[in-house]
Amino acid sequence: MQTLLAATAAALLTVVLAVAPAPAEAQRRDQTPDVIFVPTPQDVVEDMLRLGNVRKGDVLYDLGSGDGRIPITAAQKYGIRAVGIDIDPERIREANENAKKAGVTHLVEFRQQDLFKADIREATVVTLYLLPDLNVKLRPRLWNELKPGTRIVSHQFEMGGWKPEKRVDVGNRTIYLWTVPAPDKRPKVNDAR
């Protein structure tokens, strides 16, 4: 009986190990993008930077940076340091190639990270092109980790109950601006639908 139990246990362990993903494979599966990559048109990129009042001395973080066009444009037009965060290694590779072609690798850095875990504290401007539920999920991090006065610019999607200070239509697209409030000035928001 013990031999049968031992053989059954060994067989089950073999099946489990064969079916279970290797650690690296499991990590890759966990790090899939929450949204598909859809590039922001260049005219919208430039309007986002204008709406965010980007200026010398700013540090821009683009969360979900895709091919890097927002950080690259910020570095080219304003001479600022910019960081792109994206979970997709292919997008990071593409963004680094684009930064090299644009001659801004000394100002721009791309990091393959989860935007919900990346350190964003040094940002003075944050740009986004995420879905509404991701913006709402990200909002507590923006409020708690960014300095009051940090500007947040979103392409196309709002932040739930946190009403934007400005809204600009660019053709058939919309961009929004918020400024991170001091903790005692945060609005009460109701995101219930």
Contacts in CASP RR format, 6 or more apart in sequence:
PFRMAT RR
TARGET T0000
AUTHOR 0000-0000-0000
METHOD contacts of the structure
MODEL  1
MQTLLAATAAALLTVVLAVAPAPAEAQRRDQTPDVIFVPTPQDVVEDMLR
LGNVRKGDVLYDLGSGDGRIPITAAQKYGIRAVGIDIDPERIREANENAK
KAGVTHLVEFRQQDLFKADIREATVVTLYLLPDLNVKLRPRLWNELKPGT
RIVSHQFEMGGWKPEKRVDVGNRTIYLWTVPAPDKRPKVNDAR
20 26 0 8 1.000
21 29 0 8 1.000
31 87 0 8 1.000
31 114 0 8 1.000
32 87 0 8 1.000
33 86 0 8 1.000
33 87 0 8 1.000
33 88 0 8 1.000
34 130 0 8 1.000
34 131 0 8 1.000
34 134 0 8 1.000
35 64 0 8 1.000
35 130 0 8 1.000
35 131 0 8 1.000
35 134 0 8 1.000
37 66 0 8 1.000
37 67 0 8 1.000
37 88 0 8 1.000
37 91 0 8 1.000
38 129 0 8 1.000
39 66 0 8 1.000
39 67 0 8 1.000
39 69 0 8 1.000
40 48 0 8 1.000
40 69 0 8 1.000
40 70 0 8 1.000
40 129 0 8 1.000
40 155 0 8 1.000
41 173 0 8 1.000
42 69 0 8 1.000
42 73 0 8 1.000
43 170 0 8 1.000
44 155 0 8 1.000
44 170 0 8 1.000
44 173 0 8 1.000
44 175 0 8 1.000
45 69 0 8 1.000
45 70 0 8 1.000
45 73 0 8 1.000
46 73 0 8 1.000
46 77 0 8 1.000
47 168 0 8 1.000
47 170 0 8 1.000
47 175 0 8 1.000
48 70 0 8 1.000
48 127 0 8 1.000
48 153 0 8 1.000
48 155 0 8 1.000
48 175 0 8 1.000
49 70 0 8 1.000
49 73 0 8 1.000
49 74 0 8 1.000
49 77 0 8 1.000
49 78 0 8 1.000
49 127 0 8 1.000
49 153 0 8 1.000
51 153 0 8 1.000
51 166 0 8 1.000
51 168 0 8 1.000
51 175 0 8 1.000
51 177 0 8 1.000
52 125 0 8 1.000
52 151 0 8 1.000
52 153 0 8 1.000
52 177 0 8 1.000
53 151 0 8 1.000
54 60 0 8 1.000
54 74 0 8 1.000
54 77 0 8 1.000
54 78 0 8 1.000
54 80 0 8 1.000
54 125 0 8 1.000
55 78 0 8 1.000
55 80 0 8 1.000
56 78 0 8 1.000
56 79 0 8 1.000
56 80 0 8 1.000
57 80 0 8 1.000
57 81 0 8 1.000
57 124 0 8 1.000
58 74 0 8 1.000
58 78 0 8 1.000
58 80 0 8 1.000
58 124 0 8 1.000
58 125 0 8 1.000
59 80 0 8 1.000
59 81 0 8 1.000
59 82 0 8 1.000
59 83 0 8 1.000
59 122 0 8 1.000
59 123 0 8 1.000
59 124 0 8 1.000
59 125 0 8 1.000
60 70 0 8 1.000
60 71 0 8 1.000
60 74 0 8 1.000
60 80 0 8 1.000
60 81 0 8 1.000
60 82 0 8 1.000
60 83 0 8 1.000
60 123 0 8 1.000
60 124 0 8 1.000
60 125 0 8 1.000
60 126 0 8 1.000
60 127 0 8 1.000
61 82 0 8 1.000
61 83 0 8 1.000
61 84 0 8 1.000
61 85 0 8 1.000
61 120 0 8 1.000
61 122 0 8 1.000
61 123 0 8 1.000
61 125 0 8 1.000
61 126 0 8 1.000
61 127 0 8 1.000
62 68 0 8 1.000
62 70 0 8 1.000
62 71 0 8 1.000
62 82 0 8 1.000
62 83 0 8 1.000
62 84 0 8 1.000
62 85 0 8 1.000
62 126 0 8 1.000
62 127 0 8 1.000
62 128 0 8 1.000
63 84 0 8 1.000
63 85 0 8 1.000
63 115 0 8 1.000
63 118 0 8 1.000
63 120 0 8 1.000
63 126 0 8 1.000
63 127 0 8 1.000
63 128 0 8 1.000
63 130 0 8 1.000
63 138 0 8 1.000
64 84 0 8 1.000
64 85 0 8 1.000
64 86 0 8 1.000
64 87 0 8 1.000
64 91 0 8 1.000
64 115 0 8 1.000
64 128 0 8 1.000
64 129 0 8 1.000
64 130 0 8 1.000
65 71 0 8 1.000
65 84 0 8 1.000
65 85 0 8 1.000
65 86 0 8 1.000
65 91 0 8 1.000
65 95 0 8 1.000
65 110 0 8 1.000
66 86 0 8 1.000
66 88 0 8 1.000
66 91 0 8 1.000
66 94 0 8 1.000
66 95 0 8 1.000
67 91 0 8 1.000
67 94 0 8 1.000
67 95 0 8 1.000
67 98 0 8 1.000
68 84 0 8 1.000
68 91 0 8 1.000
68 94 0 8 1.000
68 95 0 8 1.000
68 98 0 8 1.000
68 99 0 8 1.000
68 108 0 8 1.000
68 110 0 8 1.000
69 98 0 8 1.000
70 82 0 8 1.000
70 84 0 8 1.000
70 127 0 8 1.000
71 82 0 8 1.000
71 83 0 8 1.000
71 84 0 8 1.000
71 95 0 8 1.000
71 99 0 8 1.000
71 108 0 8 1.000
71 110 0 8 1.000
72 82 0 8 1.000
72 95 0 8 1.000
72 98 0 8 1.000
72 99 0 8 1.000
72 102 0 8 1.000
72 104 0 8 1.000
72 108 0 8 1.000
74 80 0 8 1.000
74 82 0 8 1.000
74 125 0 8 1.000
75 81 0 8 1.000
75 82 0 8 1.000
75 99 0 8 1.000
75 102 0 8 1.000
75 104 0 8 1.000
75 107 0 8 1.000
75 108 0 8 1.000
76 102 0 8 1.000
76 104 0 8 1.000
79 107 0 8 1.000
80 107 0 8 1.000
81 107 0 8 1.000
81 108 0 8 1.000
81 109 0 8 1.000
82 107 0 8 1.000
82 108 0 8 1.000
82 109 0 8 1.000
83 108 0 8 1.000
83 109 0 8 1.000
83 110 0 8 1.000
83 111 0 8 1.000
83 123 0 8 1.000
84 95 0 8 1.000
84 108 0 8 1.000
84 109 0 8 1.000
84 110 0 8 1.000
84 111 0 8 1.000
85 110 0 8 1.000
85 111 0 8 1.000
85 113 0 8 1.000
85 115 0 8 1.000
85 118 0 8 1.000
85 120 0 8 1.000
86 92 0 8 1.000
86 95 0 8 1.000
86 110 0 8 1.000
86 111 0 8 1.000
86 112 0 8 1.000
86 113 0 8 1.000
86 115 0 8 1.000
87 112 0 8 1.000
87 113 0 8 1.000
87 114 0 8 1.000
87 115 0 8 1.000
88 112 0 8 1.000
89 112 0 8 1.000
92 110 0 8 1.000
92 111 0 8 1.000
92 112 0 8 1.000
95 110 0 8 1.000
96 105 0 8 1.000
96 110 0 8 1.000
99 105 0 8 1.000
99 108 0 8 1.000
99 110 0 8 1.000
111 118 0 8 1.000
115 138 0 8 1.000
116 137 0 8 1.000
116 138 0 8 1.000
116 141 0 8 1.000
120 126 0 8 1.000
120 141 0 8 1.000
120 142 0 8 1.000
120 145 0 8 1.000
120 146 0 8 1.000
121 145 0 8 1.000
121 146 0 8 1.000
121 147 0 8 1.000
123 146 0 8 1.000
123 150 0 8 1.000
124 147 0 8 1.000
124 149 0 8 1.000
124 150 0 8 1.000
124 151 0 8 1.000
125 150 0 8 1.000
125 151 0 8 1.000
125 152 0 8 1.000
125 153 0 8 1.000
126 142 0 8 1.000
126 146 0 8 1.000
126 150 0 8 1.000
126 151 0 8 1.000
126 152 0 8 1.000
126 153 0 8 1.000
127 152 0 8 1.000
127 153 0 8 1.000
127 154 0 8 1.000
127 155 0 8 1.000
128 135 0 8 1.000
128 138 0 8 1.000
128 152 0 8 1.000
128 153 0 8 1.000
128 154 0 8 1.000
128 155 0 8 1.000
128 157 0 8 1.000
129 154 0 8 1.000
129 155 0 8 1.000
129 156 0 8 1.000
129 157 0 8 1.000
130 138 0 8 1.000
130 154 0 8 1.000
130 157 0 8 1.000
131 157 0 8 1.000
132 157 0 8 1.000
132 158 0 8 1.000
132 159 0 8 1.000
132 160 0 8 1.000
135 154 0 8 1.000
135 157 0 8 1.000
135 158 0 8 1.000
135 159 0 8 1.000
135 160 0 8 1.000
136 159 0 8 1.000
136 160 0 8 1.000
136 161 0 8 1.000
136 191 0 8 1.000
139 159 0 8 1.000
139 160 0 8 1.000
139 162 0 8 1.000
139 189 0 8 1.000
142 150 0 8 1.000
142 152 0 8 1.000
142 180 0 8 1.000
143 180 0 8 1.000
143 181 0 8 1.000
143 183 0 8 1.000
143 186 0 8 1.000
146 152 0 8 1.000
146 180 0 8 1.000
147 180 0 8 1.000
148 179 0 8 1.000
148 180 0 8 1.000
148 181 0 8 1.000
148 182 0 8 1.000
148 183 0 8 1.000
148 185 0 8 1.000
149 179 0 8 1.000
149 180 0 8 1.000
149 181 0 8 1.000
150 179 0 8 1.000
150 180 0 8 1.000
151 177 0 8 1.000
151 178 0 8 1.000
151 179 0 8 1.000
151 180 0 8 1.000
152 159 0 8 1.000
152 177 0 8 1.000
152 178 0 8 1.000
152 179 0 8 1.000
152 180 0 8 1.000
153 175 0 8 1.000
153 176 0 8 1.000
153 177 0 8 1.000
154 164 0 8 1.000
154 175 0 8 1.000
154 176 0 8 1.000
154 178 0 8 1.000
155 173 0 8 1.000
155 174 0 8 1.000
155 175 0 8 1.000
156 173 0 8 1.000
156 174 0 8 1.000
156 175 0 8 1.000
157 176 0 8 1.000
158 164 0 8 1.000
158 176 0 8 1.000
159 176 0 8 1.000
159 178 0 8 1.000
160 189 0 8 1.000
160 191 0 8 1.000
161 187 0 8 1.000
161 189 0 8 1.000
161 190 0 8 1.000
161 191 0 8 1.000
162 178 0 8 1.000
162 187 0 8 1.000
162 189 0 8 1.000
163 187 0 8 1.000
164 176 0 8 1.000
164 177 0 8 1.000
164 178 0 8 1.000
165 177 0 8 1.000
165 178 0 8 1.000
165 179 0 8 1.000
166 176 0 8 1.000
166 177 0 8 1.000
167 174 0 8 1.000
167 175 0 8 1.000
167 176 0 8 1.000
167 177 0 8 1.000
168 174 0 8 1.000
168 175 0 8 1.000
168 176 0 8 1.000
168 177 0 8 1.000
181 187 0 8 1.000
END
